[in-house]
Amino acid sequence: MLKLNLVVIRTENLQETVRWYSENFGLEFVTESHNEGVLHYSAQLSEGLLEIYPTSKPVSKITFGFTLNKSDFEKIALNIDHKIIGEKLILVKDIDGNSIILSLS
């Protein structure tokens, strides 16, 4: 069975996007650069990483999901505009329009 261990978001609004994920999901980002590559931000998830890279070109939107405990799920549902898509599922969009499906664990 495959296990997802990396999600990469590309954005024209690097600092704003990092701030949005930090404030709304409590993620702590560090700056990195692989083999003298572009400077980007990385946050450790329970399993894997979320990385945010700068770009100067419009990019396709992505969809991914997070599973949250009840208190975090309710906190986010109160603070972010969302769409209910199931009994324990909501859909939120980040500032770039990427879709994030949040599920209650």
Stockholm file with secondary structure:
# STOCKHOLM 1.0

chainA/1-105         MLKLNLVVIRTENLQETVRWYSENFGLEFVTESHNEGVLHYSAQLSEGLLEIYPTSKPVSKITFGFTLNKSDFEKIALNIDHKIIGEKLILVKDIDGNSIILSLS
#=GR chainA/1-105 SS CCCCCEEEEEESCHHHHHHHHHHHHCCCEEEECSTTCCCEEEEECSSSEEEEEECSSCCCCCEEEEEECHHHHHHHHHHSCCEEEETTEEEEECTTCCEEEEEEC
#=GC SS_cons         CCCCCEEEEEESCHHHHHHHHHHHHCCCEEEECSTTCCCEEEEECSSSEEEEEECSSCCCCCEEEEEECHHHHHHHHHHSCCEEEETTEEEEECTTCCEEEEEEC
//
